[in-house]
């Protein structure tokens, strides 16, 4: 396969896996709607994907795959955190102050935003499953001289997706001016967080 073929493969494999709505994607979408720290969030998520996918391509996936205690610890923490965040989402659905998108909305501190992104990214077992084991595992089987092109394709897919999610959310702002739309989003996020938390139970052995 040529360098372009490998690059496209990395792009398609990564894009097909990260597009699925998860805790991280839902949070970036919400930041985009609120117009809060969007660029920093996009850069954080893209760089994190680069680090994790690179680790998988270089062989870390095989190490994590055999460490059940490590997986159990992340899964348990993830379940607790996701349930807590689900509760916060349900609670915010009934707060009028969370149903506004304008310049008067209180901007969350960047430290709080990055902390949330860190938890959604690095303390979510599904993140490692997608980036390190699945994407990284595919890249690990590629010839060494071609791995750089695979990584380039993978990171390009990540950058395009998170940029579209974060900055493209502004197109939906008129829709989210309506309180009922915010309520639906918060409730949907809460339900999805509970669903993800429930799915993590299967990882515990």
Wavefront OBJ file of the C-alpha trace (Angstrom):
o trace
v 0.000 0.000 0.000
v 1.185 3.540 -0.761
v 1.655 6.333 1.772
v -1.631 7.918 0.658
v -3.477 4.618 1.089
v -2.131 4.260 4.630
v -3.011 7.872 5.452
v -6.575 7.381 4.180
v -6.845 4.132 6.144
v -5.843 5.904 9.346
v -8.350 8.664 8.630
v -11.281 6.330 7.898
v -10.637 3.965 10.815
v -10.335 6.830 13.298
v -13.263 8.856 11.978
v -15.586 5.843 12.006
v -14.851 5.207 15.681
v -14.783 8.715 17.179
v -17.969 9.983 15.487
v -20.111 7.862 17.822
v -21.584 10.196 20.443
v -19.940 9.669 23.800
v -19.240 11.572 26.998
v -16.345 13.508 25.473
v -18.209 14.406 22.278
v -21.311 15.475 24.175
v -19.256 17.788 26.375
v -17.432 19.375 23.411
v -20.798 19.918 21.726
v -22.101 21.672 24.817
v -19.014 23.898 24.998
v -19.575 24.800 21.353
v -23.172 25.733 22.010
v -22.144 27.881 24.968
v -19.170 29.313 23.016
v -16.827 28.566 25.912
v -13.158 27.597 25.440
v -13.955 25.798 22.174
v -10.490 26.080 20.607
v -8.792 24.827 23.759
v -11.226 21.910 23.961
v -10.642 20.963 20.314
v -6.863 21.112 20.768
v -7.029 19.086 23.981
v -9.135 16.323 22.423
v -7.082 16.176 19.226
v -3.768 16.074 21.087
v -5.125 13.411 23.443
v -6.135 11.236 20.497
v -2.652 11.666 19.053
v -1.045 10.554 22.338
v -3.334 7.550 22.826
v -3.310 6.363 19.221
v 0.475 6.746 19.091
v 0.747 4.657 22.254
v -1.374 1.960 20.650
v 0.592 1.988 17.412
v 3.818 1.651 19.405
v 2.488 -1.388 21.269
v 0.975 -0.119 24.531
v -2.359 -1.679 23.547
v -1.013 -5.142 24.213
v 0.099 -4.084 27.709
v -3.287 -2.624 28.687
v -5.133 -5.568 27.195
v -3.507 -7.912 29.697
v -3.962 -5.779 32.817
v -7.460 -6.558 34.086
v -6.889 -4.818 37.433
v -6.037 -1.611 35.572
v -9.166 -1.948 33.418
v -11.347 -2.687 36.474
v -10.061 0.392 38.313
v -10.792 2.707 35.388
v -14.199 1.101 34.823
v -15.300 1.512 38.447
v -14.174 5.137 38.572
v -15.844 5.759 35.224
v -19.149 4.326 36.440
v -19.144 6.535 39.542
v -18.191 9.669 37.627
v -20.663 9.107 34.781
v -23.518 8.538 37.236
v -22.564 11.756 39.032
v -22.419 13.708 35.764
v -25.750 12.205 34.684
v -27.272 13.512 37.912
v -25.824 16.977 37.208
v -27.260 16.908 33.683
v -30.736 15.990 34.939
v -30.476 18.714 37.573
v -29.349 21.383 35.077
v -32.307 20.553 32.831
v -34.538 22.173 35.431
v -32.429 25.268 36.082
v -33.578 28.281 34.104
v -30.146 29.872 34.198
v -28.727 26.969 32.201
v -31.148 27.578 29.362
v -29.598 30.734 27.972
v -27.013 31.230 25.225
v -25.861 34.815 25.262
v -23.008 36.995 26.429
v -24.413 37.159 29.954
v -23.959 33.449 30.587
v -21.294 32.748 33.191
v -18.226 31.243 31.537
v -16.859 28.155 33.255
v -13.200 28.499 34.356
v -10.763 26.943 31.898
v -9.378 24.757 34.697
v -12.824 23.257 35.255
v -13.322 22.666 31.519
v -9.941 20.967 31.113
v -10.567 18.846 34.201
v -13.857 17.623 32.759
v -12.215 16.894 29.415
v -9.400 15.026 31.169
v -11.856 12.830 33.047
v -14.013 12.154 29.985
v -10.906 11.311 27.969
v -8.455 9.517 30.229
v -10.744 7.950 32.824
v -13.135 6.434 30.304
v -12.262 2.804 29.427
v -14.009 3.166 26.070
v -11.424 5.779 25.131
v -8.642 3.227 25.477
v -10.703 0.598 23.697
v -11.196 2.845 20.664
v -7.870 4.675 20.469
v -5.243 2.393 21.987
v -6.625 -1.080 21.306
v -8.682 -0.753 18.117
v -7.110 2.137 16.168
v -3.674 1.601 17.699
v -3.886 -2.134 17.157
v -4.547 -1.651 13.450
v -1.697 0.821 13.175
v 0.650 -1.479 15.082
v 0.374 -4.062 12.309
v 1.466 -1.586 9.641
v 5.053 -1.552 8.412
v 7.216 0.677 10.612
v 8.087 3.065 7.799
v 4.363 3.634 7.130
v 3.157 4.164 10.697
v 3.759 7.907 10.540
v 1.275 8.213 7.652
v -1.300 6.171 9.564
v -0.910 8.489 12.564
v -1.189 11.541 10.322
v -4.458 10.265 8.886
v -5.773 9.383 12.337
v -4.935 12.788 13.848
v -6.406 14.572 10.816
v -9.694 12.738 11.350
v -9.681 13.673 15.021
v -8.920 17.355 14.329
v -11.632 17.625 11.669
v -14.246 15.889 13.819
v -13.685 17.889 17.000
v -13.424 21.162 15.067
v -16.714 20.413 13.340
v -18.343 19.407 16.613
v -17.104 22.402 18.594
v -17.265 25.239 16.081
v -20.108 23.777 14.015
v -22.331 23.770 17.094
v -22.771 27.533 16.599
v -25.040 26.804 13.656
v -27.450 25.203 16.134
v -27.452 28.149 18.541
v -30.774 29.623 17.274
v -32.398 26.258 17.954
v -30.925 26.128 21.457
v -32.263 29.581 22.274
v -35.450 27.698 23.098
v -35.518 26.397 26.696
v -37.130 23.103 25.670
v -34.189 22.270 23.395
v -31.694 22.710 26.247
v -33.878 20.552 28.468
v -33.911 17.820 25.840
v -30.123 18.033 25.412
v -29.414 17.874 29.151
v -31.810 14.985 29.684
v -30.436 13.132 26.652
v -26.865 13.581 27.878
v -27.884 12.335 31.328
v -29.523 9.226 29.884
v -26.529 8.563 27.654
v -24.122 8.895 30.588
v -26.123 6.286 32.503
v -26.108 4.025 29.452
v -22.322 4.282 29.147
v -21.917 3.684 32.882
v -24.077 0.565 32.636
v -22.043 -0.716 29.662
v -18.825 -0.391 31.693
v -20.050 -3.079 34.085
v -19.251 -5.680 31.414
v -15.570 -4.680 31.544
v -15.271 -5.621 35.236
v -14.128 -9.194 35.828
l 1 2 3 4 5 6 7 8 9 10 11 12 13 14 15 16 17 18 19 20 21 22 23 24 25 26 27 28 29 30 31 32 33 34 35 36 37 38 39 40 41 42 43 44 45 46 47 48 49 50 51 52 53 54 55 56 57 58 59 60 61 62 63 64 65 66 67 68 69 70 71 72 73 74 75 76 77 78 79 80 81 82 83 84 85 86 87 88 89 90 91 92 93 94 95 96 97 98 99 100 101 102 103 104 105 106 107 108 109 110 111 112 113 114 115 116 117 118 119 120 121 122 123 124 125 126 127 128 129 130 131 132 133 134 135 136 137 138 139 140 141 142 143 144 145 146 147 148 149 150 151 152 153 154 155 156 157 158 159 160 161 162 163 164 165 166 167 168 169 170 171 172 173 174 175 176 177 178 179 180 181 182 183 184 185 186 187 188 189 190 191 192 193 194 195 196 197 198 199 200 201 202 203 204 205
